[in-house]
């Protein structure tokens, strides 16, 4: 319990630091968003002082001293009000993010979890059957596929299974004819559209988990408590899972936590290649459109979710490893 | 006195069919990409029911490999090359994995070397018991908790340990749990592989007592594997001595002690001595005789350049902050005072946690004392600034316990020593080279040029420790602090390193503070001794005097914990009988 409270305390402290940094960093950059917008307008002719004022008012360029701005900002963060997007003007940033978030969470989130679970299990199997084909196939295959760049695998799949084979859709999260909602037809359609991006990410990230788990597991298998369990005639499956894997998985959890935290950021390249309307796609558009409010909101969200994922991993550690509870 | 009268076993060994028959067993190590080595060579022996057999040898003798083969735990790269292991009437060496697994209940059990790792760190002790019961189903589910409590009771632990995690138990408790777990298999044969090696002296003694009592009560057959001839002779009825993969001698313990036949056995025995005796000697090393305790050697021989410094510790205490809020701060060193004369040798003995290593850190200025002063020569360690501490390190050098960890595995001996010389002296170029070779010759690593080019893994443990000592000598120190310098070494190498330390002291006149838990080595190379217990000095005086006539109860316990085969096998052997 003490451990959990301690972790939660640290979490709140880092959260505050992250939010504050997110506030300070843009203010330390030279120029203002209004300047950028005005520069765009200036291409079409001279800009008057009134236009400048109007643009500033429209964009909500902050006024007041730094402390006042900071308090306003905190208020905005708490009420999830991040202003209006420039690139998708006049859509509010929060609405855009909320629209994209489910797609990313489901696609990238599920794939990350699946990759971790499948990769870890294959890694356990590979280490347990060390030296057999069950070791060689996943270890060599996984690392071979893992060396492929994301986008290249994506392009290959898109080309062969999409354009040539016509087996899967090549663009978007659902067909133009389906209406988003909680209907079976929509879910089916969405899954169909998610198949190629999901396969891409699964194939490229699986290898890392397999090899990480296999190596940790081989080290653990050499430890005395595993030998002792075998000496006591405990069945192989129990030794592999309850003794070796249970201990070997601990270091991998940290990696899993980081991967989970990154889920919210989406997968920029994959979403871009497949035209998948998730956070990564949104972020790409925000960057190319110099959409500061949108960028800031997404960055903040990524930071917070990395922190939350780390907190979750800490709590999991506390449950799985009694030594950390001291 | 006949051997039989000492046997406490229920059965007379050899009277019936033997439990274990090993015939021409060879075990080979076949690592990938390295030449194969035969660790066990054509070993044959029998062990009768209820017998307690010791298996002794130094590191690399193949004794653990043999133990693993006997309990069918050999794993690649180890492979049973030929021969058979008949357990009752079945051959373990040619059994399938599942047959083997079921044999383990009511068959053979193994207790591995004590350490952090014999129990899974994330499982409670109760779960460990339940796993075994579930694997063999020899205890009904309703009786399992009671049985587990009974088993831990058998090794003198309370049932509350069942709900603890391994890291919440001390080393001795963990090893008792390990024994209880092995016992839960109700084995006919128990193999103990160095069961007490990593434990403290007093705990070691208590755990060995438990093993002996259990064996007598339960009547299982026991094989005790150890590098410590004393422990084995004290416990086993019969001793097999292993050397280079072969059993070179196999005889009743008393015969091994009194009439050793093989020269290797004799060599091992010659390194075994009782520090309480009037005359104590190891090959090439004789302790000062009681009563005539020598003072600093400078009295007789003129010390070489440098000489020693006096080390004065006055009323020193060190407390560490409480580990948790609400807990008491830890008083690691409690009001310790002593003086190590220039050129003298003082031993600091005590079990782990007694504060001896903390004291070493205080003397070298790594930690600052909470109270009291420490003088090295005229300098007061506690008040030194960073630069002055550097000078202090030049005159006070440490030799560490683990020669395997104290050297960078990627650096040659030459590089290691060159670094020390450039850091601590002004020698450069040829002068440095000359000094480096001189150092290697001083510590007995000749020809120096050949050893300079070697990497640590190409050296034996004793040779590595000599390199560590050479490194400590680089700056011509006036005080050497040696922290358990021989505890990781094989017995046959210990005497050499100890003799080196003693000779160095005599030759250069440096002072030696020798930290150890091993009373025999303290007796051999020091003049004075301090016995530390819970941070306090409980007894001090001339080493020989304290060992011969200990006054404090703790010192007596430490001395009693030394294995004493004579206690079991009649009168103490007369050293004159031994070569």
Boltz contact constraints between the chains, C-beta under 6 A:
constraints:
  - contact:
      token1: [A, 223]
      token2: [B, 117]
      max_distance: 6.0
  - contact:
      token1: [A, 224]
      token2: [B, 112]
      max_distance: 6.0
  - contact:
      token1: [A, 224]
      token2: [B, 117]
      max_distance: 6.0
  - contact:
      token1: [A, 224]
      token2: [B, 118]
      max_distance: 6.0
  - contact:
      token1: [A, 225]
      token2: [B, 117]
      max_distance: 6.0
  - contact:
      token1: [A, 225]
      token2: [B, 118]
      max_distance: 6.0
  - contact:
      token1: [A, 225]
      token2: [B, 119]
      max_distance: 6.0
  - contact:
      token1: [A, 225]
      token2: [B, 120]
      max_distance: 6.0
  - contact:
      token1: [A, 228]
      token2: [B, 112]
      max_distance: 6.0
  - contact:
      token1: [A, 228]
      token2: [B, 118]
      max_distance: 6.0
  - contact:
      token1: [A, 231]
      token2: [B, 71]
      max_distance: 6.0
  - contact:
      token1: [A, 231]
      token2: [B, 73]
      max_distance: 6.0
  - contact:
      token1: [A, 231]
      token2: [B, 110]
      max_distance: 6.0
  - contact:
      token1: [A, 232]
      token2: [B, 132]
      max_distance: 6.0
  - contact:
      token1: [A, 233]
      token2: [B, 101]
      max_distance: 6.0
  - contact:
      token1: [A, 233]
      token2: [B, 104]
      max_distance: 6.0
  - contact:
      token1: [A, 233]
      token2: [B, 105]
      max_distance: 6.0
  - contact:
      token1: [A, 233]
      token2: [B, 135]
      max_distance: 6.0
  - contact:
      token1: [A, 234]
      token2: [B, 131]
      max_distance: 6.0
  - contact:
      token1: [A, 234]
      token2: [B, 135]
      max_distance: 6.0
  - contact:
      token1: [A, 235]
      token2: [B, 135]
      max_distance: 6.0
  - contact:
      token1: [A, 243]
      token2: [B, 120]
      max_distance: 6.0
  - contact:
      token1: [A, 246]
      token2: [B, 122]
      max_distance: 6.0
  - contact:
      token1: [A, 247]
      token2: [B, 122]
      max_distance: 6.0
  - contact:
      token1: [A, 321]
      token2: [B, 122]
      max_distance: 6.0
  - contact:
      token1: [A, 322]
      token2: [B, 165]
      max_distance: 6.0
  - contact:
      token1: [A, 323]
      token2: [B, 167]
      max_distance: 6.0
